[in-house]
Amino acid sequence: MRTLITGGAGFIGSHLCERFLAEGHAVVCVDNFITGRPGNIHHLVEHPKFRVIVHDVSKPLYVDGLLDNVLHFASPASPVDYQKSPIQTLKVGSLGTHVTLGIAKAHGARYLIASTSEVYGDPEVHPQTEAYWGNVNPVGERSMYDESKRFAEAMTVAYHREHGVNTHIVRIFNTFGERMRLDDGRVLPNFVGQAFRGEPLTVYGDGSQTRSFCYVSDLVDGIYRLLNSDYHLPVNLGNPAEMTILEFAEEILRLTGSHSRIVYKPLPADDPRQRKPDISLAKRLLGWEPKVSREEGLRRTIEHYKRKLAAK
Ligand SMILES: NC(=O)c1ccc[n+]([C@@H]2O[C@H](COP(=O)([O-])OP(=O)(O)OC[C@H]3O[C@@H](n4cnc5c(N)ncnc54)[C@H](O)[C@@H]3O)[C@@H](O)[C@H]2O)c1
């Protein structure tokens, strides 16, 4: 088996590369390193079945040889990253999805696109099921990301319906783990970085907004199962254990042993009030549910950051 993974040098992409190599696949990683890091795949480059193509996947790409699977994970993913590069984000969700669907069609490969819980916007339905169509501001400060993913889903189902491509759509809810950049602006690396530096932890709003955090190995397992299923409509993957951001800040303080204070800043525009996946479909369809508790995942992630900082 040979698998193409775009965004393979990113946080989730690098874990996917590892998993597919472990399953015996040859892996072609395509990345332009806009938010990914060579260090994320450094340990894989000597692997005889691993190949890296440095390329912007919003531009045409020809891949020689057979391909069995195409996974499109390239996209800036944190609000700091996508708000810094709004046009690149829209392009990789639209043109990049078109390019990668074309590759899957040409090779007769299975296809899987990384969509997001952000397609639900600031949800009026809680928890979010796949049947909910969302509440997204098309011109808001997060629209470059949310709308590019909504377009990507539409393009993916169109390729399935018009060309019969064997497509899959995963709606990923907040995922965390080793190799998230400490400076990527997402809540977990923000809190951990601040806790390590002894700085106050910044909570936006009053901290009552909720999130649910899934450990990366669980997500990767769900993606692997979904790719090998015969289901073509979107599937939520995430951990339904919901907590407030304030509770999360307190958990990070406890697990890092930090005595930092918590400070409050105004809530950014269009920040979702609540986030919790309904994973009944994934349970029924894939026999999947998260296995690693949030606390265990956080311990592993914090240890990873400690080792990285100690090695500097
Ligand atoms: N991490 C999460 O919690 C989460 C939640 C929902 C969806 N997702 C989706 O999962 C995917 C991976 O997210 P991540 O958290 O690993 O982010 P990341 O920023 O760590 O990884 C994204 C990777 O894509 C690459 N990339 C971006 N644009 C590219 C382009 N035009 N051509 C080639 N490579 C490009 C980046 O360099 C990076 O290596 C994204 O599509 C994201 O939208 C992630």
The ligand as a MOL file (V3000), in Angstrom:
LIG
                    3D

  0  0  0     0  0            999 V3000
M  V30 BEGIN CTAB
M  V30 COUNTS 44 48 0 0 0
M  V30 BEGIN ATOM
M  V30 1 N -5.4000 19.9780 15.6510 0
M  V30 2 C -6.7160 20.0670 15.7290 0
M  V30 3 O -7.2520 20.1050 16.8290 0
M  V30 4 C -7.5510 20.0820 14.4780 0
M  V30 5 C -8.9440 20.2330 14.6250 0
M  V30 6 C -9.7220 20.2500 13.4790 0
M  V30 7 C -9.1660 20.0660 12.2370 0
M  V30 8 N -7.8200 19.9360 12.1150 0 CHG=1
M  V30 9 C -7.2740 19.7900 10.7640 0
M  V30 10 O -6.2370 18.8380 10.7290 0
M  V30 11 C -5.2220 19.2450 9.8060 0
M  V30 12 C -3.8750 19.2770 10.4900 0
M  V30 13 O -3.9130 20.1980 11.5850 0
M  V30 14 P -2.6910 20.3520 12.5830 0
M  V30 15 O -3.2500 20.6800 13.9030 0
M  V30 16 O -1.7820 19.2000 12.4410 0 CHG=-1
M  V30 17 O -2.0210 21.6800 12.0010 0
M  V30 18 P -0.4990 21.9840 11.6070 0
M  V30 19 O -0.4300 23.4330 11.2960 0
M  V30 20 O 0.4270 21.4360 12.6330 0
M  V30 21 O -0.3020 21.1100 10.2890 0
M  V30 22 C -0.7220 21.5420 9.0200 0
M  V30 23 C 0.3500 21.1760 8.0230 0
M  V30 24 O -0.0890 21.5430 6.7060 0
M  V30 25 C 0.9920 22.1690 6.0170 0
M  V30 26 N 0.4270 23.0350 4.9760 0
M  V30 27 C -0.4180 24.0730 5.1340 0
M  V30 28 N -0.7240 24.6110 3.9400 0
M  V30 29 C -0.0690 23.8800 3.0000 0
M  V30 30 C 0.0050 23.9270 1.5790 0
M  V30 31 N -0.6490 24.8540 0.8680 0
M  V30 32 N 0.7410 22.9890 0.9340 0
M  V30 33 C 1.4110 22.0340 1.6350 0
M  V30 34 N 1.3860 21.9470 2.9840 0
M  V30 35 C 0.6580 22.8740 3.6550 0
M  V30 36 C 1.7300 22.9180 7.1130 0
M  V30 37 O 3.0540 23.2810 6.7800 0
M  V30 38 C 1.6680 21.9150 8.2570 0
M  V30 39 O 2.7470 21.0080 8.2020 0
M  V30 40 C -5.6560 20.5970 9.2500 0
M  V30 41 O -6.2930 20.3950 8.0050 0
M  V30 42 C -6.6470 21.0940 10.2740 0
M  V30 43 O -7.6000 21.9520 9.7080 0
M  V30 44 C -6.9960 19.9480 13.2110 0
M  V30 END ATOM
M  V30 BEGIN BOND
M  V30 1 1 1 2
M  V30 2 2 2 3
M  V30 3 1 2 4
M  V30 4 1 4 5
M  V30 5 2 4 44
M  V30 6 2 5 6
M  V30 7 1 6 7
M  V30 8 2 7 8
M  V30 9 1 8 9
M  V30 10 1 8 44
M  V30 11 1 9 10
M  V30 12 1 9 42
M  V30 13 1 10 11
M  V30 14 1 11 12
M  V30 15 1 11 40
M  V30 16 1 12 13
M  V30 17 1 13 14
M  V30 18 2 14 15
M  V30 19 1 14 16
M  V30 20 1 14 17
M  V30 21 1 17 18
M  V30 22 2 18 19
M  V30 23 1 18 20
M  V30 24 1 18 21
M  V30 25 1 21 22
M  V30 26 1 22 23
M  V30 27 1 23 24
M  V30 28 1 23 38
M  V30 29 1 24 25
M  V30 30 1 25 26
M  V30 31 1 25 36
M  V30 32 1 26 27
M  V30 33 1 26 35
M  V30 34 2 27 28
M  V30 35 1 28 29
M  V30 36 1 29 30
M  V30 37 2 29 35
M  V30 38 1 30 31
M  V30 39 2 30 32
M  V30 40 1 32 33
M  V30 41 2 33 34
M  V30 42 1 34 35
M  V30 43 1 36 37
M  V30 44 1 36 38
M  V30 45 1 38 39
M  V30 46 1 40 41
M  V30 47 1 40 42
M  V30 48 1 42 43
M  V30 END BOND
M  V30 END CTAB
M  END
